Each structure stands twice: as C-alpha cells, then as structure tokens.
Amino acid sequence: MARNATTFQTTIGDTVRIVGIGVHSGARVHLALHPADADTGITFVRTGMNGGDVEIPAVWKHVAATDLCTMVGDPKGASIATIEHLMAALRALGIDNLVVEIDGGEVPVMDGSSEAFVEAIDQVGLVRQTAPRRVLKILKPIRVEHGAAWAELRPHDGARYEVTIDFTNPVIGRQAIGIDLTPDVFRNQVARARTFGFVSDLEKLLPMGLCRGSSLENSVAIKDDRILNPEGLRFVDEFVRHKLLDAIGDLALSGAPIQGLYRSYKGGHRLNFMTLQALFADPTAWALVEASSRPSSPAAELGLGMVAPAFRAEVA
C-alpha cells in the first residue's frame, strides 16, 4: 500500500521572516523560520548572545518556566518565552522539522493568536520529506491535578483535544470545546483565538517589568464585566478556543504528534507541562510508532463561533 502523505515528515518550502514585538518586553523582535532536515525536529536558535548563537530544542525537557507563558532554555542565560502560539501552528499544520531563528528573548506576540504564523507558513508551503513520520501513541490514561484543575491523556485513534474553562468573571464563565485536530480545523476554528487578560492583573504586572508590549491590538482585555476591545470577540467562545490553542502548543513540546485524547479542566501552561512530565515519567504509557497510512479522521468540533475579518501578518 502506498503511504499517505500524512505519514511522511515535512518541513517548510523556504525561509520566511516575521517581525513583531514581545508581549512582555515590548521590544521589536525578528524571527525567521528555516527549513530543516528530516529527523531534526523543531529547534530554536537564539542569536546575538555574547557566547554566540545558542540552540534550544523545542522539547519538554527544556521547559524553564510556565508562569505567564511557556519558556524554553535557561532563564539566566539563553531562553525563548511565549513559544506556545508558534508551536501550536507548527503542530497543527503538521510541520516536523524547522529551525526558528530569533534575536530576542520571546516570540513576537503578533495579534495574540497563531494566525500570523499560519499565514507566514502558507506563503512558502510545506515540503514532504522522505523519512517516515513518528507519532507518540498514548497507551494508557495519564492524569494530573493541581488544585481544582486537572488534565489527562487517554488512548484514542486520532488527535483529539477537549478543553473546559471555568471563570467566576461573568464575561467568560464556563466554556467548553472539543476538536479533532487537523490543519483545516485549526485554521478555521482555533488559530485566530487571541490571548486574554484582566486589567486588574495587568496593573500588577507592569511594575514588575512584565506585559509592557500588551495592548488591545494583541489581546482581549477584560475590565470588571465588560470587554474593552472595540471590535469585540472573534468567536462567541474565543476564551476557551485560546486555551485550546495554548494546549496544542504546549503539548507540541512532546517532540512528536500525539495520537490520543487530551482533556483538561481549568488548565494552563503549568498543567499542560505537568501532563507531559507525567507521561514521560511512565514509559509504559506511550510508544513512538510510525504514523498510520489511513486518512485522517473526520474533524468534529463542539461549539460554533462568530468570525471577524482576517488579521494580516507583517511578514518580511
């Protein structure tokens, strides 16, 4: 039987460059995505360091912080923060091998979603490589808890994500979504969901030197019981869709596409990372296998949204 295209590894067709600001530093950041050889995975390269360029593999073992975002590397040396939106795009589009060259300490926030990265990659397209793709098959349930929050990975014939959030703030409340991850589902239902935050939290973080680049252009701002963004939401349930986006990006640090079901309740970066830690702590819970040649399972999605006009990436 001939192999399905989804069973081969992929990279991008050419280098693409993106310019934006870091959400915490507010500094201008230059990022370049370069094609990479098969079996090399996703690697960040931090340029402009005193000791020269530093390579940081995009895998869970290199996670350094999960407080406000996901950071890889050494916080006292070379590190890259806010990688989750880019990593979500790479995982969802099926990119296995890539070099991410960056001259700052955080991936540019763009509009607070993954859309700019999807648009940039679409400009150069994907290249199928000759090496077979390997997937991380979940063999038995793994569950982690943190206070009232929990997350789990379970065996499943596909890549499914089910995320529930529950906020006391009435603007958000309780929202739930479930998808079978495919490139089209991600583009249409997830990629445009923006990060969000409360003005009361921002007022505490700014004196700490954080969120200096945050604005209504790259996040949904909530004050008391209202949304400050004049354009409103892109989806009626944009908040849970962004939490789903974050989960896809954080779990992409597994190093291979996950064949299984991920569920979370009141999750976040820390809980997503804890899930990977628990998974790899039990070698009987997973296996690295070649991807099946069967077609991808049909996409299923819970919850319908309202989509606003598309955001255009600034790509050099």
Secondary structure, DSSP 8 states (H G I E B T S, - for coil): ----GGGEEEEESS-EEEEEE-TTT--EEEEEEEE--TT--EEEEE-S-TT--EEEE-SGGGEEE-SSS-EEE-TTSSEEB--HHHHHHHHHHT---EEEEESSSB---TTSSSHHHHHHHHHH-EEEEEEE-EEEEE-S-EEEEETTEEEEEE--SSEEEEEEEE-SSTTT-EEEEEEE--HHHIIIIITT---EEEHHHHHHHGGGT--TT--TTTSEEEETTEE--TT--SSTTHHHHHHHHHHHHHHGGGSS-EEEEEEEES--HHHHHHHHHHHHH-TTSEEEEE--SS------B-S-----------B-
